[in-house]
Amino acid sequence: MTSIKLPKPIARYFAADKDRDAGALARCFAPDGLVYDEGQTFTGAKAIEQWNRDARAKYHHSVVPLSATERDGAIVVVGRVTGDFPGSPVDLQHVFRLDGEKIASLEIR
């Protein structure tokens, strides 16, 4: 996938995304974890799993992490997103906040 060093919960998230495993991806999050993407918020495992399934069905996308930096208590991963959408590929920031070994939140922008 990539040779950049990612915290374990984030590495698991990108591995599940690469494997197209929405269930495993959702399990990377804390029970009250949330995703903010395309102006919407998805909270909890069921909502996050459905968000990932819906996004994959709509965009047929893949993400390759390019870099990771820590900023203001968050891990910002720039990922190259390729899929069925105008402007593909595009580099998007994935802003993760962690809660121990789980992801507390993810904002994609």
Order of alpha helices (4+ residues) and beta strands (2+ residues): alpha-alpha-beta-beta-alpha-beta-beta-beta-beta
